[in-house]
């Protein structure tokens, strides 16, 4: 077979996989969701918010059987002893244990047992964190980072439309893996959406499998440098029939090959996405191994350096890698010995699957990350762009036209702009701008601006500006200059404070600074927002929005 024929067939295969994935992700009558969706949040107010929102929305049951507990949504907070948290390793185990307790108390369900028996699939979404690089948007959601809205609307159970949140989009997208993962816990991060170009329906062959984008070429030093693999956590897959894998992190090609010597012939490599799934048996083994830390709510362990790498690398190579992170040799040696002992005992008792494998999502997978302000802007502007990537994004969000569910006949809208669930009497929307849930008498939206959930008599957004959760009843309305980022932070009493930034500013770098136009820093706003009753605040925000809209006759 010629290389051109092979490439053509590969593209046809990828197109078929993308079509199947998109069909599954957008099937409203039979949505692909996990039997159990677990959300790990920052506090109990957020946990309550997400249990209510997802249960009545993206994860709503379509079954007429009232005795069926599934799909089930459980949200828990990470009330760890240290403010720095448990790490995503211990955090996953702790969140699962808390979810099991909630399921037992609320539904009389034994999640651990049903998972062990292969009766259900479960997914856990990590959403805790400050969201510094996305600032100031999470502040406007009172630290409810996964609740950041996107400038595209979806229909609610009552028939109304409102902006979809990042987490809702992630839950809907990742559900395509549910049918392959009965008896497993899947773990995802709450700010990334992707469409695979490799098969998403599969039969697990390992107790742990991790998502990655495997390169087609053999892992030569040239490929390693060209792909910049020294910058990432990398998954390497052996060329044997078992498909065993191992993980290394931020090392050059010679170092990686040395560290991965136990794998033998390495067939493919690629960056890790971090998301993974574990069998119920492995989940139980990890919970047992770290039972003392979980009971004391003490320690901080992440999956990559503390679970997967000591389970897949020789001890000397693990120690070498951890030394680059500043970890003491004795500490690394002791931890590797602990994990090796657990691994040997576990595989002896559970030899039906391998220890660690990969799930390839395809090196050409479409990927949309909303975890940074610059990526939030770039990926949302795709809604108004042309191209295959933009077409897939619009299809995922159910966008069938540039203007949807809107009353803006008096507004001049550029042919490349998008408007969803908006009302306005006059004005204009510039090229490549995207607006959603906007209500105003007059709007003047500049090129490439993004306006989400705003109501005012007049809204003026300069080129590339971002306006978010703003409500005003003043005659002047809302005005933002080119490149401005302006959000509103509301409290339970309905009082609001404007928080400003620039699209050129990284919130993480400016976290402790008091930026022009602000009275306090992003860090101080985060402190003030701690343990905010986000459900009550959202209700109050909607009341203020409706009041403002009604005041100018919309």
N, C-alpha and C positions, 0 to 999 in steps of 0.2 A: 504494500500500500504506500503510495507517495505521501510525502509530508503535507502537501496541500490538501489531499483527500482526507488525511487524518485530522488536520486542523478544521476542515469543514464539518466533519462528523462530530468533532468535539464541540464546535459552536452550536450545532443542532441539538446535541445532548444537553448543553447548558441552557439553551433556550427552552427546552422541554421542562427542565428542572425549575427554572424561573417561573414558567407558566403555572406549574403545579403548586409551587410555593405561594404565588400571588393568589391563586384560586382559593387555597386553604386559608390564607390570612384575611381574605376579604369576603368569606362566606358568612353572610349575616344570619342565614337560617340554621346553619349547623357550625357555629364558630369553633375553631380549634383552640381549646384551652385545657390546661392541666386539671385533673380532678381536684387537686388541692393547690391553691395559690397562697403562699406565705409571704407577707411583706415584713421586712425588718426595718423598723423606723427609729427615729431619734427619741420620741417620747410617746406617752399613752394617748395624748390628744391626736397625734398623727395616726396612731394605730386605729383609733376609733373612726377617724375620717376615712381611711382607706378601706376598712371593712365595709362601711356603708356604701361608699362610692363604687367600689368594684363589684360588690354583690348585686347592686341594682343596675350595673352598667355592663362593662366588658365581660365580666364573669357571671352574668345573670343566667340562671338555669332556664333551659328551654324545655325541661321535662314537666309533664303534667302529674308526675308521681310525687306527691307531697312528702312521702316517707323517704325519698332519696336525698341524702345529704349533699350530694355532689352535683355540680361543682361547688366547692367550699372555699371561702376566702377567710384567711386568718391573718391578722396583723399583730405584731408584737414589737415591743420596744426593747432596745439593748440597754438594760439597766445594769451595766457592768460596774465593778468597783472602781476602775480607773477612768478618768475623763478621756484618756487617749483611746479607750475602747478595747475590745477583745481581739481585734484583727479579724480578717475575713475567714480565717480558719476556725478558731474557737467561736467566733461570732455566728458562723453557720450552724455549728453543733448546738450552741446555746439557743439560737432562734428556733431550731427544729424542736428541741425539748420543750420550750415554752409553748410552741404551737400545738404540740401533742397534748399538753395540759389544757389549753383553751378548747381544743376539739373535744376532749373528754367532758369538760364541764359544760360546754355550750351545746354540743350535739350528741353526746354519749358515744362518740366514735373513737376507736383505738387506731390512730394513724400509723403508729409504728408497726403494729401487727398486720394491718391491711397492706401496708407497703411491703412488709416481709413476705406476705403471701402472694404478692404480685397482683393484687386486686385493683390497685390504684396507682396513678402517677402523681408526683408532687413537684412543685417548683418553688424555689425561694428566691426572692429579689432583694438584693442589698440596696438600700436607699439612704441609709444614714450618712451623715457627713455635712460639712459646712457649705460645700459648693462654692468655694472661694473664687474659682476661675470662671464661674458663671455669674458672679456678682455684677449688678445688684438685683438680678431677677429673683433668686431664692428669698431675698429679704422681703420682697413684695408678697411672697407667699408665706411669710412669717416663719421662715426656716424650713418649710415643707418643700424641700428641694425637688422631689419627684412630682410635685404638683405644679411645676412651671408649665404654663400653657404654650401650646404651639399655635401659629396663626392659621389654623384650619379647624373647622367645626365638625362635630359629629352629633347625631341625633340621640336624644335621651329617651328614656322610657315614656315620658309624658308627651313626646312629640316635638319638644322644643330643641333648639340647637345651641351648643356652646363649645368653646375651644376644647379640643382634646388635650390632655396632659401628656407629658413625656412618658410617665409610667404606664398609663393606659395604652399608649402606642407600643411600648416594649412588651407588655403582657400579651397583647394581641399578636405581635410578630412571633414571639418565642413559642407560642402555643403549637406551632407546627411540629415540634419535636415530641409532643406529649404522647402520641400514639406509639412511639418507639420505646417509651421509657416507663412502662408499668413496672412497679417494683424498684424504682430508682428515685432519688431526689436530685433534681436539676437545680443548679445555682447560676443566677444571672445577675448582671449589674443593671441598675435602673436608668441608664441614660443613653443606651445605644440600640439602634435598629439596623438590621441587615437582611438582605435577601440572598440566600445561598445559591451558588452555581454548582454545588456538589449535592448529591442525594441527601435529603433530610429525613427520610424514612430508612431505618436500618435496624439490624439486630445487634445489640451490644455484645461485645466479645471480651470486655475487661470490666473489672469491678470499679475502676475509675476511668472515665474518658473525658478528655479536655478538647474544647473547640479551638481550631487553629486554621490558618490559611496556608495549606501546603503548596509549595512550589512544584511545578511540573518537572523542572530540571533536577538532575542529581546534585547533591550538595557539595559542589566543588568550591575551592577557595574563591574562584572568580565569581560564582553565583552568590556566595556569601557576602562578598564586598559590594557587588552590584545591587543587591537587595537590601543592603544596610542591616543585615541580621545581627550585627554586633550591638545594635541599639536596643534589641528586644529580648524578652523572654522567648526562647525558641523551643519548639517541640520537634524532636527527631524521631522518625519511625523506621524500624528495622525492615530489611528487605525480605525477611523470612515470612512464612505463611501466617504466623501468629499476629503480626502487626503490632508487636510490643513497641512501646514508646518511652522516651525519657525527656527530661526538661533541663535546659541550661539557661543562664541569664546573662545577657550583655557581655559576651566573650567573643574573641576573634575565632577564625576558622580552625587554626591549629589547636588552640586550647579546647574548643568544642569537641573536636575529633578525639582528643586525648581523654576528655571527661566522659565521652560517650562510648568508650571502647567496649564496655560490657554488652552493648546492643549488637555488636558484630557489624555486618554489612548494613549501612544506613542508606535507605532508598530515597526518602524524601524528608525535607525539613520545611519549617515555616513558622511565622510569629504566632505565639499563643494569644488567644482572645481572652483568656482568664476564666470564661464560663466553663462549667464542667458538670458532670453528673456522676453520682456514686450509687452502687447497688445498696439495697437495704442492709445487707450483711456488712459491707464496708462501713456504712454509716453507723451501725451499731458498734462495730469494732473501734471506730474512732471515738465514739461517745464513751465507751468503756475505758479506752486507753487514757483519755483526758478527763476522767470522771472527777478527779480531785480538783483540777483547775475549774471545771464547770460548776462544781458545788460551792467553791469558794469565790466564784466570779473573779478569778485572779489570773493574771498573765496576759500576754498578747502574742498570738501566733497567726501567721498568714499561710494560706494554702500553698503558694509556690515555694517559698524558702523553707517552710517548716513541715509540710506534708509531702508534696510531690517530689521535690528534689532529693530529700533524704531517702525516699522510697525507690528512687530510680538511679541514683548515682553511687559510685563506689565511695567509701568513707573518705579516702584521701582527697578525692576530687571535690567532694562536698565541703570538706574543711577548707580547701583552697578557695573555693567559690565564696564561701561565707566570710573568709578573711578579708575579701575585697569589700565587704559590707561593714568591716570593723568588728566582726564578731570574734570573740576569744576562741582559740583553738580547742581548749578543753570543753567549752560550752557546746561547740559544734560537734565534737567527737562524742560527747555524752548523748546529745539529742539524736545523732545518727544511729548510735547503738540502740537507743530506745525504739526508734522507728523500725530498725532492721529486725529486732526481736519480735515486734508486733507483726511485721510483714511475714516472717517465717512461720509464725504460729497460725496466722490467718490463712495463708495459702495452703498450708498443710491440711487445714480443716475445710477449706473452700476452693478446691482445685478446678472447679468447673469453668472458671473464667480466668483470664490473665489478670495481672495486677493493674497495669496502666496502659491505656491506649489513646487513640486520637479520634476526633470527629472533624473531618475536613469540611469547611464551609465553601471551599473553592477560592482559588487565588484571584478570581475576577468577581468575587462577591460585591454587591452594592452595599455601601456602609454609610450610615448617617449617625453621627455622634452629636449629642446636644449637651455635653458636659462642660463646654467652655463657651464663653460669650461669642468669640469669633466663629466657632463652629455652629452655634445656635443661629447666628446671622446667616452664615454661608449656606447652611443646609435648608433653612427656611426660605431663602431667596430662590432655591431650586424650584419651589412651587410655581414660580413665574418664568422659569427658564425653559429652553428647548433641549432635546437630547434624550437618549435612552434612560439615563439615570434619573432625570427629572420626570420622565413619563412613568417610571416605576414608582417613584415617590408619590406622585399624584394618584396613581391607581391604588396604592396602599391606603391612602387617606380617603379614598372614595371621591376624589375630585374629578368631575366630569365636564366642568366648564370653568372659564376664568372668573365668572361671577355666579354665585350660587346662593339661594335663599336670601336674597338681598332686595332692598327697595331703594335703588340709587339711580333712577331714570334721569334725574336732573344733574347727575354728576358725569363729567367727562372722564372716562376711564381708558387709559392707554391699553392698547391691544396686548401688551406683554404683562400687564398688572393683574393681580388677583384680589377678589373681594368675596368674603364668605360671611353670611349672616350679618350684613350691615344695613343700616338705614341712614340716609342723608338726603337733603333736599337740593344741595348745590355744591359746586366745587370741582375738584379734579384729583385724579390719582395718577401719579407719574409712572414712567417706564420701570418695569420689574419690581414695583412696590407690592407688598402683600399686607392686606388688612383683614381682620377678623373680629366679629362681635364689636363693631364700632358704630355708634349712634351719635349723630350731630346734625345741626341745621346745615352747617357748611364744613367741608373738609378740603384742605389743601395739602396733599400728601406728595412729598418729593420723590425723586427717582431712588429706587432701592431702599425705601423706608419700610419699616415693619411696625404696624400698630395693632395691638392686641387688647381687647376688652377695655375699651375707653369710651366714655360718654361725656360730651360737653357741647355747648352751643356752637363753638367753633374749634376745630382741631387743625393746627398747622404743624406739619412735620417736615423738617429740612431733609436734604439729600442724605440717605443712609442713616437717618435717625431711627431710634427704637423707642416707642412709647408703650407702656405696659401698665395695666390695671389703674388707669387714671380716670378720675371722675371730677367734673367741675361744673358748677352752676353759674359761674361768673360770666359777665358779658365778654370778657377777653378770651375766655376758654383756655385751651391748652396750646402752648407755643413752644416748639423745640427747633433749635438751629441744626445746621448740617453736622452729622456725626454725634449728636447728643443722644444719651441714653437716659431716659427719665421714667421712674417708676413711683408708685405710691405704696407706702407702708401703712396699713390700717390696723387699728386695735379693736378690742371687743366693744368699746363705746362708740365706735364709728369715727373717731378722730384719725386724721390722716397726715402723714408727713411725706414730702417729696424727697426722693433720694436720686442723686444725679451721678452720671459718669460720662465717659466718651467711648465710642466703639473702638478706639485705639488703645484703651487702657485695659490691662489684665487685672481683674479683681484680686487675684491671688497676690500679685506684686504690690497692689495698692491697698491691701486689706486693712492695714493699720493707719493709713493716711486719711486725713480729712480733705476730701477733694473739693474743688471750687464749687460753690453752690450748696454745699452740705454743712450741717452744723456738727455732725459727728461722723466717725469712721464706719466702714462696713462692719468691722469687728464689733464696735459698740452696738450697732443695730442688731447684730446677731445675738449679742448678750441680752438685749432688751426683749428680743423675740422668743427667748427660751420658754418652753412650756406654754406657748400661746395656744389658746383654744381655737385651732384653725377652722373647725366646723362652724363655730359661732361667728368668727370673723368673716368667713366666706358668705354666710347668710347676711351679715350686716353690709358687706361689700355689694352684694346683689341688690339690697334694698336701696343703697345710695345710688347705684347705677340706674335703677328703675326710676327713682325720684328725679334724678337729673334729666333723664331722657323724657320723662313726662312733662317736665317744666318747659321744654321748648317744643311740645306738641308732637312727639314721636311715639 
